C-alpha cells in the first residue's frame, strides 16, 4: 500500500550564477504485506528562478508562498 505523506521542497542555491534550483517531490509511505514500511519519493516538478526574477516577483518570501500554494507544501 502506498500512502502520500506530503510534498517536500528542496532548494539548491547557486550563488555564482544567481539562480535557485527548486525540486518538489511527493513523499510516500509504502507499506509491504509483511507490515514493513519504507519511504519513497517521486519527482513532481523541477524548475529554476533567477535571483532577478525572484526580486521582480516580490522576494523570496513571496516566491516561497506561491510555490507552497501551488504544490500544497507546508512552509515552516
Biopython code that builds the backbone (N, CA, C, O; Angstrom):
import numpy as np
from Bio.PDB.StructureBuilder import StructureBuilder

atoms = [
    (1, "UNK", "N", (0.843, -1.165, 0.000)),
    (1, "UNK", "CA", (0.000, 0.000, 0.000)),
    (1, "UNK", "C", (0.895, 1.237, 0.000)),
    (1, "UNK", "O", (1.914, 1.282, 0.689)),
    (2, "UNK", "N", (0.500, 2.231, -0.778)),
    (2, "UNK", "CA", (1.275, 3.452, -0.920)),
    (2, "UNK", "C", (0.407, 4.631, -0.488)),
    (2, "UNK", "O", (-0.677, 4.843, -1.031)),
    (3, "UNK", "N", (0.894, 5.399, 0.496)),
    (3, "UNK", "CA", (0.104, 6.499, 1.044)),
    (3, "UNK", "C", (0.929, 7.787, 1.021)),
    (3, "UNK", "O", (2.066, 7.816, 1.492)),
    (4, "UNK", "N", (0.342, 8.853, 0.466)),
    (4, "UNK", "CA", (1.027, 10.139, 0.413)),
    (4, "UNK", "C", (1.178, 10.701, 1.825)),
    (4, "UNK", "O", (0.202, 10.808, 2.567)),
    (5, "UNK", "N", (2.398, 11.056, 2.184)),
    (5, "UNK", "CA", (2.653, 11.708, 3.459)),
    (5, "UNK", "C", (2.534, 13.217, 3.267)),
    (5, "UNK", "O", (1.749, 13.881, 3.945)),
    (6, "UNK", "N", (3.322, 13.749, 2.338)),
    (6, "UNK", "CA", (3.274, 15.169, 1.993)),
    (6, "UNK", "C", (4.216, 15.445, 0.835)),
    (6, "UNK", "O", (5.035, 14.604, 0.463)),
    (7, "UNK", "N", (4.084, 16.629, 0.278)),
    (7, "UNK", "CA", (5.018, 17.095, -0.737)),
    (7, "UNK", "C", (6.129, 17.858, -0.033)),
    (7, "UNK", "O", (5.888, 18.557, 0.951)),
    (8, "UNK", "N", (7.349, 17.718, -0.544)),
    (8, "UNK", "CA", (8.504, 18.387, 0.052)),
    (8, "UNK", "C", (9.232, 19.208, -1.008)),
    (8, "UNK", "O", (9.228, 18.876, -2.193)),
    (9, "UNK", "N", (9.854, 20.285, -0.545)),
    (9, "UNK", "CA", (10.572, 21.199, -1.433)),
    (9, "UNK", "C", (12.042, 21.200, -1.071)),
    (9, "UNK", "O", (12.400, 21.274, 0.105)),
    (10, "UNK", "N", (12.893, 21.119, -2.080)),
    (10, "UNK", "CA", (14.327, 21.211, -1.899)),
    (10, "UNK", "C", (14.805, 22.379, -2.749)),
    (10, "UNK", "O", (14.411, 22.509, -3.908)),
    (11, "UNK", "N", (15.656, 23.231, -2.177)),
    (11, "UNK", "CA", (16.180, 24.385, -2.901)),
    (11, "UNK", "C", (17.700, 24.329, -2.870)),
    (11, "UNK", "O", (18.307, 24.250, -1.802)),
    (12, "UNK", "N", (18.304, 24.371, -4.045)),
    (12, "UNK", "CA", (19.753, 24.482, -4.172)),
    (12, "UNK", "C", (20.053, 25.880, -4.692)),
    (12, "UNK", "O", (19.538, 26.286, -5.734)),
    (13, "UNK", "N", (20.888, 26.615, -3.964)),
    (13, "UNK", "CA", (21.219, 27.989, -4.317)),
    (13, "UNK", "C", (22.571, 28.004, -5.018)),
    (13, "UNK", "O", (23.570, 27.527, -4.481)),
    (14, "UNK", "N", (22.583, 28.560, -6.227)),
    (14, "UNK", "CA", (23.823, 28.706, -6.993)),
    (14, "UNK", "C", (24.215, 30.178, -6.968)),
    (14, "UNK", "O", (23.760, 30.970, -7.793)),
    (15, "UNK", "N", (25.063, 30.527, -6.013)),
    (15, "UNK", "CA", (25.481, 31.912, -5.845)),
    (15, "UNK", "C", (26.317, 32.451, -6.984)),
    (15, "UNK", "O", (26.306, 33.655, -7.242)),
    (16, "UNK", "N", (27.038, 31.586, -7.667)),
    (16, "UNK", "CA", (27.867, 32.037, -8.791)),
    (16, "UNK", "C", (27.012, 32.503, -9.953)),
    (16, "UNK", "O", (27.344, 33.480, -10.625)),
    (17, "UNK", "N", (25.901, 31.800, -10.193)),
    (17, "UNK", "CA", (25.031, 32.138, -11.317)),
    (17, "UNK", "C", (23.821, 32.965, -10.898)),
    (17, "UNK", "O", (23.100, 33.471, -11.758)),
    (18, "UNK", "N", (23.583, 33.113, -9.597)),
    (18, "UNK", "CA", (22.433, 33.867, -9.118)),
    (18, "UNK", "C", (21.118, 33.179, -9.456)),
    (18, "UNK", "O", (20.172, 33.812, -9.923)),
    (19, "UNK", "N", (21.075, 31.866, -9.212)),
    (19, "UNK", "CA", (19.897, 31.062, -9.566)),
    (19, "UNK", "C", (19.556, 30.135, -8.394)),
    (19, "UNK", "O", (20.443, 29.577, -7.748)),
    (20, "UNK", "N", (18.266, 29.985, -8.138)),
    (20, "UNK", "CA", (17.781, 28.980, -7.193)),
    (20, "UNK", "C", (17.174, 27.837, -7.988)),
    (20, "UNK", "O", (16.335, 28.056, -8.862)),
    (21, "UNK", "N", (17.599, 26.618, -7.684)),
    (21, "UNK", "CA", (17.085, 25.411, -8.336)),
    (21, "UNK", "C", (16.097, 24.754, -7.363)),
    (21, "UNK", "O", (16.480, 24.352, -6.265)),
    (22, "UNK", "N", (14.842, 24.649, -7.763)),
    (22, "UNK", "CA", (13.781, 24.099, -6.918)),
    (22, "UNK", "C", (13.405, 22.693, -7.391)),
    (22, "UNK", "O", (13.295, 22.433, -8.589)),
    (23, "UNK", "N", (13.212, 21.800, -6.428)),
    (23, "UNK", "CA", (12.741, 20.446, -6.708)),
    (23, "UNK", "C", (11.600, 20.132, -5.744)),
    (23, "UNK", "O", (11.759, 20.235, -4.527)),
    (24, "UNK", "N", (10.450, 19.748, -6.297)),
    (24, "UNK", "CA", (9.305, 19.354, -5.490)),
    (24, "UNK", "C", (9.135, 17.844, -5.661)),
    (24, "UNK", "O", (9.082, 17.329, -6.778)),
    (25, "UNK", "N", (9.052, 17.152, -4.524)),
    (25, "UNK", "CA", (8.867, 15.699, -4.553)),
    (25, "UNK", "C", (7.701, 15.317, -3.654)),
    (25, "UNK", "O", (7.449, 15.950, -2.628)),
    (26, "UNK", "N", (6.998, 14.269, -4.061)),
    (26, "UNK", "CA", (5.952, 13.688, -3.221)),
    (26, "UNK", "C", (6.598, 12.611, -2.369)),
    (26, "UNK", "O", (7.322, 11.757, -2.882)),
    (27, "UNK", "N", (6.338, 12.650, -1.062)),
    (27, "UNK", "CA", (6.880, 11.664, -0.133)),
    (27, "UNK", "C", (5.771, 10.661, 0.201)),
    (27, "UNK", "O", (4.687, 11.040, 0.642)),
    (28, "UNK", "N", (6.060, 9.392, -0.015)),
    (28, "UNK", "CA", (5.082, 8.334, 0.215)),
    (28, "UNK", "C", (5.567, 7.359, 1.281)),
    (28, "UNK", "O", (6.760, 7.074, 1.384)),
    (29, "UNK", "N", (4.636, 6.862, 2.059)),
    (29, "UNK", "CA", (4.869, 5.764, 2.987)),
    (29, "UNK", "C", (4.399, 4.504, 2.261)),
    (29, "UNK", "O", (3.215, 4.368, 1.953)),
    (30, "UNK", "N", (5.313, 3.599, 1.994)),
    (30, "UNK", "CA", (4.984, 2.365, 1.279)),
    (30, "UNK", "C", (5.042, 1.209, 2.271)),
    (30, "UNK", "O", (6.096, 0.890, 2.821)),
    (31, "UNK", "N", (3.886, 0.592, 2.486)),
    (31, "UNK", "CA", (3.783, -0.491, 3.461)),
    (31, "UNK", "C", (3.630, -1.825, 2.722)),
    (31, "UNK", "O", (2.687, -2.023, 1.955)),
    (32, "UNK", "N", (4.567, -2.723, 2.968)),
    (32, "UNK", "CA", (4.548, -4.040, 2.334)),
    (32, "UNK", "C", (3.548, -4.945, 3.063)),
    (32, "UNK", "O", (3.060, -4.605, 4.141)),
    (33, "UNK", "N", (3.254, -6.092, 2.464)),
    (33, "UNK", "CA", (2.307, -7.038, 3.051)),
    (33, "UNK", "C", (2.753, -7.538, 4.424)),
    (33, "UNK", "O", (1.921, -7.868, 5.270)),
    (34, "UNK", "N", (4.069, -7.592, 4.642)),
    (34, "UNK", "CA", (4.572, -8.055, 5.940)),
    (34, "UNK", "C", (4.553, -6.955, 7.001)),
    (34, "UNK", "O", (4.949, -7.190, 8.143)),
    (35, "UNK", "N", (4.091, -5.748, 6.628)),
    (35, "UNK", "CA", (3.995, -4.642, 7.564)),
    (35, "UNK", "C", (5.209, -3.743, 7.594)),
    (35, "UNK", "O", (5.193, -2.697, 8.243)),
    (36, "UNK", "N", (6.271, -4.139, 6.894)),
    (36, "UNK", "CA", (7.485, -3.333, 6.839)),
    (36, "UNK", "C", (7.224, -2.099, 5.974)),
    (36, "UNK", "O", (6.689, -2.218, 4.872)),
    (37, "UNK", "N", (7.597, -0.925, 6.464)),
    (37, "UNK", "CA", (7.331, 0.318, 5.732)),
    (37, "UNK", "C", (8.626, 0.974, 5.272)),
    (37, "UNK", "O", (9.646, 0.915, 5.959)),
    (38, "UNK", "N", (8.571, 1.593, 4.115)),
    (38, "UNK", "CA", (9.681, 2.376, 3.584)),
    (38, "UNK", "C", (9.142, 3.709, 3.078)),
    (38, "UNK", "O", (7.942, 3.865, 2.848)),
    (39, "UNK", "N", (10.032, 4.644, 2.912)),
    (39, "UNK", "CA", (9.673, 5.950, 2.369)),
    (39, "UNK", "C", (10.170, 6.018, 0.925)),
    (39, "UNK", "O", (11.312, 5.663, 0.634)),
    (40, "UNK", "N", (9.303, 6.476, 0.031)),
    (40, "UNK", "CA", (9.666, 6.681, -1.374)),
    (40, "UNK", "C", (9.373, 8.127, -1.741)),
    (40, "UNK", "O", (8.458, 8.749, -1.200)),
    (41, "UNK", "N", (10.166, 8.650, -2.671)),
    (41, "UNK", "CA", (9.945, 9.987, -3.193)),
    (41, "UNK", "C", (9.731, 9.903, -4.703)),
    (41, "UNK", "O", (10.404, 9.140, -5.395)),
    (42, "UNK", "N", (8.795, 10.689, -5.195)),
    (42, "UNK", "CA", (8.563, 10.797, -6.637)),
    (42, "UNK", "C", (8.685, 12.258, -7.041)),
    (42, "UNK", "O", (8.156, 13.143, -6.368)),
    (43, "UNK", "N", (9.376, 12.503, -8.128)),
    (43, "UNK", "CA", (9.543, 13.861, -8.625)),
    (43, "UNK", "C", (8.198, 14.413, -9.097)),
    (43, "UNK", "O", (7.497, 13.783, -9.888)),
    (44, "UNK", "N", (7.854, 15.594, -8.600)),
    (44, "UNK", "CA", (6.635, 16.286, -9.009)),
    (44, "UNK", "C", (6.985, 17.393, -10.000)),
    (44, "UNK", "O", (6.348, 17.524, -11.045)),
    (45, "UNK", "N", (8.014, 18.198, -9.662)),
    (45, "UNK", "CA", (8.409, 19.304, -10.528)),
    (45, "UNK", "C", (9.851, 19.703, -10.237)),
    (45, "UNK", "O", (10.351, 19.524, -9.127)),
    (46, "UNK", "N", (10.496, 20.240, -11.245)),
    (46, "UNK", "CA", (11.852, 20.772, -11.112)),
    (46, "UNK", "C", (11.895, 22.055, -11.947)),
    (46, "UNK", "O", (11.543, 22.042, -13.127)),
    (47, "UNK", "N", (12.324, 23.158, -11.335)),
    (47, "UNK", "CA", (12.363, 24.434, -12.049)),
    (47, "UNK", "C", (13.383, 25.358, -11.396)),
    (47, "UNK", "O", (13.807, 25.136, -10.262)),
    (48, "UNK", "N", (13.768, 26.395, -12.128)),
    (48, "UNK", "CA", (14.752, 27.365, -11.664)),
    (48, "UNK", "C", (14.151, 28.764, -11.699)),
    (48, "UNK", "O", (13.310, 29.074, -12.542)),
    (49, "UNK", "N", (14.600, 29.604, -10.767)),
    (49, "UNK", "CA", (14.295, 31.034, -10.796)),
    (49, "UNK", "C", (15.600, 31.789, -10.606)),
    (49, "UNK", "O", (16.360, 31.522, -9.676)),
    (50, "UNK", "N", (15.847, 32.736, -11.504)),
    (50, "UNK", "CA", (16.987, 33.626, -11.335)),
    (50, "UNK", "C", (16.669, 34.581, -10.199)),
    (50, "UNK", "O", (15.504, 34.877, -9.936)),
    (51, "UNK", "N", (17.707, 35.064, -9.527)),
    (51, "UNK", "CA", (17.501, 35.983, -8.417)),
    (51, "UNK", "C", (16.778, 37.251, -8.874)),
    (51, "UNK", "O", (15.990, 37.822, -8.120)),
    (52, "UNK", "N", (17.040, 37.688, -10.094)),
    (52, "UNK", "CA", (16.351, 38.877, -10.619)),
    (52, "UNK", "C", (14.851, 38.602, -10.761)),
    (52, "UNK", "O", (14.036, 39.489, -10.505)),
    (53, "UNK", "N", (14.480, 37.390, -11.164)),
    (53, "UNK", "CA", (13.067, 37.010, -11.272)),
    (53, "UNK", "C", (12.411, 36.977, -9.894)),
    (53, "UNK", "O", (11.275, 37.419, -9.724)),
    (54, "UNK", "N", (13.140, 36.449, -8.916)),
    (54, "UNK", "CA", (12.618, 36.386, -7.551)),
    (54, "UNK", "C", (12.357, 37.797, -7.028)),
    (54, "UNK", "O", (11.326, 38.050, -6.406)),
    (55, "UNK", "N", (13.288, 38.709, -7.281)),
    (55, "UNK", "CA", (13.114, 40.105, -6.864)),
    (55, "UNK", "C", (11.910, 40.738, -7.549)),
    (55, "UNK", "O", (11.146, 41.462, -6.911)),
    (56, "UNK", "N", (11.731, 40.473, -8.842)),
    (56, "UNK", "CA", (10.603, 41.021, -9.602)),
    (56, "UNK", "C", (9.265, 40.514, -9.079)),
    (56, "UNK", "O", (8.259, 41.220, -9.150)),
    (57, "UNK", "N", (9.252, 39.276, -8.547)),
    (57, "UNK", "CA", (8.011, 38.687, -8.031)),
    (57, "UNK", "C", (7.705, 39.125, -6.605)),
    (57, "UNK", "O", (6.637, 38.808, -6.080)),
    (58, "UNK", "N", (8.623, 39.846, -5.971)),
    (58, "UNK", "CA", (8.360, 40.333, -4.621)),
    (58, "UNK", "C", (9.279, 39.795, -3.561)),
    (58, "UNK", "O", (9.095, 40.106, -2.384)),
    (59, "UNK", "N", (10.256, 39.004, -3.924)),
    (59, "UNK", "CA", (11.223, 38.483, -2.973)),
    (59, "UNK", "C", (11.013, 37.010, -2.648)),
    (59, "UNK", "O", (10.060, 36.376, -3.101)),
    (60, "UNK", "N", (11.918, 36.503, -1.865)),
    (60, "UNK", "CA", (11.939, 35.077, -1.530)),
    (60, "UNK", "C", (10.680, 34.623, -0.804)),
    (60, "UNK", "O", (10.139, 33.560, -1.109)),
    (61, "UNK", "N", (10.212, 35.416, 0.149)),
    (61, "UNK", "CA", (9.022, 35.021, 0.925)),
    (61, "UNK", "C", (7.804, 34.879, 0.028)),
    (61, "UNK", "O", (7.016, 33.947, 0.194)),
    (62, "UNK", "N", (7.643, 35.792, -0.918)),
    (62, "UNK", "CA", (6.500, 35.735, -1.834)),
    (62, "UNK", "C", (6.610, 34.514, -2.738)),
    (62, "UNK", "O", (5.621, 33.818, -2.969)),
    (63, "UNK", "N", (7.801, 34.256, -3.246)),
    (63, "UNK", "CA", (8.011, 33.100, -4.121)),
    (63, "UNK", "C", (7.758, 31.804, -3.344)),
    (63, "UNK", "O", (7.123, 30.884, -3.860)),
    (64, "UNK", "N", (8.251, 31.731, -2.111)),
    (64, "UNK", "CA", (8.022, 30.529, -1.297)),
    (64, "UNK", "C", (6.537, 30.293, -1.056)),
    (64, "UNK", "O", (6.077, 29.154, -1.134)),
    (65, "UNK", "N", (5.790, 31.334, -0.770)),
    (65, "UNK", "CA", (4.344, 31.190, -0.560)),
    (65, "UNK", "C", (3.643, 30.753, -1.843)),
    (65, "UNK", "O", (2.725, 29.935, -1.802)),
    (66, "UNK", "N", (4.075, 31.298, -2.987)),
    (66, "UNK", "CA", (3.489, 30.932, -4.272)),
    (66, "UNK", "C", (3.721, 29.441, -4.566)),
    (66, "UNK", "O", (2.805, 28.729, -4.979)),
    (67, "UNK", "N", (4.941, 28.992, -4.351)),
    (67, "UNK", "CA", (5.282, 27.585, -4.582)),
    (67, "UNK", "C", (4.517, 26.690, -3.608)),
    (67, "UNK", "O", (3.998, 25.645, -3.998)),
    (68, "UNK", "N", (4.450, 27.099, -2.347)),
    (68, "UNK", "CA", (3.735, 26.313, -1.334)),
    (68, "UNK", "C", (2.270, 26.151, -1.701)),
    (68, "UNK", "O", (1.709, 25.066, -1.553)),
    (69, "UNK", "N", (1.659, 27.200, -2.170)),
    (69, "UNK", "CA", (0.251, 27.120, -2.546)),
    (69, "UNK", "C", (0.045, 26.217, -3.762)),
    (69, "UNK", "O", (-0.869, 25.393, -3.792)),
    (70, "UNK", "N", (0.901, 26.387, -4.754)),
    (70, "UNK", "CA", (0.751, 25.607, -5.996)),
    (70, "UNK", "C", (0.953, 24.105, -5.764)),
    (70, "UNK", "O", (0.255, 23.289, -6.366)),
    (71, "UNK", "N", (1.896, 23.739, -4.902)),
    (71, "UNK", "CA", (2.257, 22.326, -4.707)),
    (71, "UNK", "C", (1.802, 21.760, -3.367)),
    (71, "UNK", "O", (2.223, 20.671, -2.976)),
    (72, "UNK", "N", (0.945, 22.493, -2.661)),
    (72, "UNK", "CA", (0.389, 22.029, -1.384)),
    (72, "UNK", "C", (1.501, 21.660, -0.401)),
    (72, "UNK", "O", (1.551, 20.544, 0.116)),
    (73, "UNK", "N", (2.392, 22.626, -0.156)),
    (73, "UNK", "CA", (3.525, 22.428, 0.737)),
    (73, "UNK", "C", (3.285, 23.146, 2.044)),
    (73, "UNK", "O", (2.584, 24.156, 2.095)),
    (74, "UNK", "N", (3.878, 22.613, 3.109)),
    (74, "UNK", "CA", (3.876, 23.289, 4.397)),
    (74, "UNK", "C", (5.196, 24.032, 4.531)),
    (74, "UNK", "O", (6.262, 23.415, 4.531)),
    (75, "UNK", "N", (5.131, 25.345, 4.645)),
    (75, "UNK", "CA", (6.338, 26.145, 4.835)),
    (75, "UNK", "C", (6.494, 26.379, 6.335)),
    (75, "UNK", "O", (5.604, 26.919, 6.991)),
    (76, "UNK", "N", (7.642, 25.961, 6.863)),
    (76, "UNK", "CA", (7.885, 26.099, 8.297)),
    (76, "UNK", "C", (8.757, 27.315, 8.531)),
    (76, "UNK", "O", (9.091, 27.625, 9.674)),
]
sb = StructureBuilder()
sb.init_structure("model")
sb.init_model(0)
sb.init_chain("A")
sb.init_seg("    ")
for serial, (resi, resn, name, xyz) in enumerate(atoms, 1):
    if name == "N":
        sb.init_residue(resn, " ", resi, " ")
    sb.init_atom(name, np.array(xyz, "f"), 0.0, 1.0, " ", f" {name:<3s}", serial, name[0])
structure = sb.get_structure()
